[in-house]
Amino acid sequence: MILELLVVVLPVFLVMGGGYAATRSGLFRQSAVDGLMVFVQNFAVPCLLFRGVATLDLGAVFDLRLLTSFYAGAVVCFLLGILGARHVFGRRPGEAVAIGFGALFSNSLLLGLPIMERAYGAGALAPNFAIIAIHSPFCYLLGITAMEIARADGRGFMATVRAVVNAMFRNALMIGIALGFVVNLTGLEMPEVAATAVDMMAASALPAALFGLGGILTRYGVRSSLGESVMVAGLSLFLHPAIAFGLGHFAFALPGDFVRSAVVTAAMAPGVNAYVFASLYGRAQGAAASAVLLATAASVLTVSGWLALLARI
C-alpha cells in the first residue's frame, strides 16, 4: 500500500523537485522561472480551467455540501492561524492575518489537480473545478476583509476591495473560468481546431506549473518564523482535510468522488498566493514564504496518508 501511494504521489513532487534542483544549480535561471510561470498562469492554466469548467455538469458538481465541506475547514484554519499568530507568537494584528491566510489558501490548482489526476484519473477532476472556481475570490475577499479590520493604516477598505476586484477581473485565471461558464451555460460549441488547440495548451499546464513552482521555492527559506510555519503547516496539512473529511463523509454523506476531491484539495500545502497576499500588505512575508516551503515539503508524506485513508471509504 505504501509503495503504491508513493508511486502516485512521488512523480508530482519529482517534477517539482526537478524545477527546484535545476534552478538552485543555475541550470534554469530565475528569469526563466518567471517566464515559465507567466506562461503557466496567463495561458496554459487558464486554458485548463476553461476546458474544465466548460464541460462541467454544473448541477451535479456545484453541490453546497461539497463547498461547505471544503470552505468551512478553510475558514476555521484561517481563524485559528490568526489567533495562534497573535496570542502564541505575539504577532501584530496585520501580521497575524497574513500568517493565517497561509492556512486559508490551499494550493488547489498547481498541486491539487496533478495529485488528483495521478491518484484517480482525469475523470475525477470535476468536483475539484467546482471548488477552484470560487477559491481565489472567496479567499482574497475574506483575507482583505480581515486585514482591513486588523490594520489601522493604508488605504480604505472599499478602495482596497475595488482594487482587488478589478485585479481579479483582469486575472487570466478568472477570465478562463468566466469564459468556461459562458460556454457551459450557453451550450456553445467550439470549432474542432480551436478545441484541439485548447486541449494542447491545457495538457502542458500541470507539468509546467509543477516545474515552475519548484523554481519559485528556491527563493524562500524556513529559518525565519519556524514556529509560525509549523503551525500553518499543521493547520493546512492535517486540520483542514480532517474537517473536510468529517463533514463530507460523516455529516453530509457525500459520494466518494466528492469526498476525495474535498479532502485532497484541503490537504494541499499553502499556495504561493499566501506569499503574494503577505507582500501585498507588507506583513509577515518571511513567515508566509517559510510556511509555503515547509508545508510543501511535508506534504509528500501527509498527502500519502490522506490518500491511504480515502482508499478505505
C-alpha positions, 0 to 999 in steps of 0.5 A, spaced: 500 500 500 505 504 501 509 503 495 503 504 491 501 511 494 508 513 493 508 511 486 502 516 485 504 521 489 512 521 488 512 523 480 508 530 482 513 532 487 519 529 482 517 534 477 517 539 482 523 537 485 526 537 478 524 545 477 527 546 484 534 542 483 535 545 476 534 552 478 538 552 485 544 549 480 543 555 475 541 550 470 534 554 469 535 561 471 530 565 475 528 569 469 526 563 466 522 561 472 518 567 471 517 566 464 515 559 465 510 561 470 507 567 466 506 562 461 503 557 466 498 562 469 496 567 463 495 561 458 496 554 459 492 554 466 487 558 464 486 554 458 485 548 463 480 551 467 476 553 461 476 546 458 474 544 465 469 548 467 466 548 460 464 541 460 462 541 467 455 538 469 454 544 473 448 541 477 451 535 479 458 538 481 456 545 484 453 541 490 453 546 497 455 540 501 461 539 497 463 547 498 461 547 505 465 541 506 471 544 503 470 552 505 468 551 512 475 547 514 478 553 510 475 558 514 476 555 521 484 554 519 484 561 517 481 563 524 485 559 528 492 561 524 490 568 526 489 567 533 495 562 534 499 568 530 497 573 535 496 570 542 502 564 541 507 568 537 505 575 539 504 577 532 501 584 530 494 584 528 496 585 520 501 580 521 497 575 524 492 575 518 497 574 513 500 568 517 493 565 517 491 566 510 497 561 509 492 556 512 486 559 508 489 558 501 490 551 499 494 550 493 488 547 489 490 548 482 498 547 481 498 541 486 491 539 487 489 537 480 496 533 478 495 529 485 488 528 483 489 526 476 495 521 478 491 518 484 484 517 480 484 519 473 482 525 469 475 523 470 475 525 477 477 532 476 470 535 476 468 536 483 475 539 484 473 545 478 467 546 482 471 548 488 477 552 484 472 556 481 470 560 487 477 559 491 481 565 489 475 570 490 472 567 496 479 567 499 482 574 497 475 577 499 475 574 506 483 575 507 482 583 505 476 583 509 480 581 515 486 585 514 482 591 513 479 590 520 486 588 523 490 594 520 489 601 522 493 604 516 493 604 508 488 605 504 480 604 505 477 598 505 472 599 499 478 602 495 482 596 497 476 591 495 475 595 488 482 594 487 482 587 488 476 586 484 478 589 478 485 585 479 481 579 479 477 581 473 483 582 469 486 575 472 487 570 466 485 565 471 478 568 472 477 570 465 478 562 463 473 560 468 468 566 466 469 564 459 468 556 461 461 558 464 459 562 458 460 556 454 457 551 459 451 555 460 450 557 453 451 550 450 456 553 445 460 549 441 467 550 439 470 549 432 474 542 432 481 546 431 480 551 436 478 545 441 484 541 439 488 547 440 485 548 447 486 541 449 494 542 447 495 548 451 491 545 457 495 538 457 502 542 458 499 546 464 500 541 470 507 539 468 509 546 467 506 549 473 509 543 477 516 545 474 515 552 475 513 552 482 519 548 484 523 554 481 519 559 485 521 555 492 528 556 491 527 563 493 524 562 500 527 559 506 524 556 513 529 559 518 525 565 519 518 564 523 519 556 524 514 556 529 509 560 525 510 555 519 509 549 523 503 551 525 500 553 518 503 547 516 499 543 521 493 547 520 493 546 512 496 539 512 492 535 517 486 540 520 483 542 514 482 535 510 480 532 517 474 537 517 473 536 510 473 529 511 468 529 517 463 533 514 463 530 507 463 523 509 460 523 516 455 529 516 453 530 509 454 523 506 457 525 500 459 520 494 466 518 494 468 522 488 466 528 492 469 526 498 476 525 495 476 531 491 474 535 498 479 532 502 485 532 497 484 539 495 484 541 503 490 537 504 494 541 499 500 545 502 499 553 502 499 556 495 504 561 493 498 566 493 499 566 501 506 569 499 503 574 494 497 576 499 503 577 505 507 582 500 501 585 498 500 588 505 507 588 507 506 583 513 509 577 515 512 575 508 518 571 511 513 567 515 508 566 509 514 564 504 517 559 510 510 556 511 509 555 503 516 551 503 515 547 509 508 545 508 510 543 501 515 539 503 511 535 508 506 534 504 509 528 500 508 524 506 501 527 509 498 527 502 500 519 502 496 518 508 490 522 506 490 518 500 491 511 504 485 513 508 480 515 502 482 508 499 478 505 505 471 509 504 
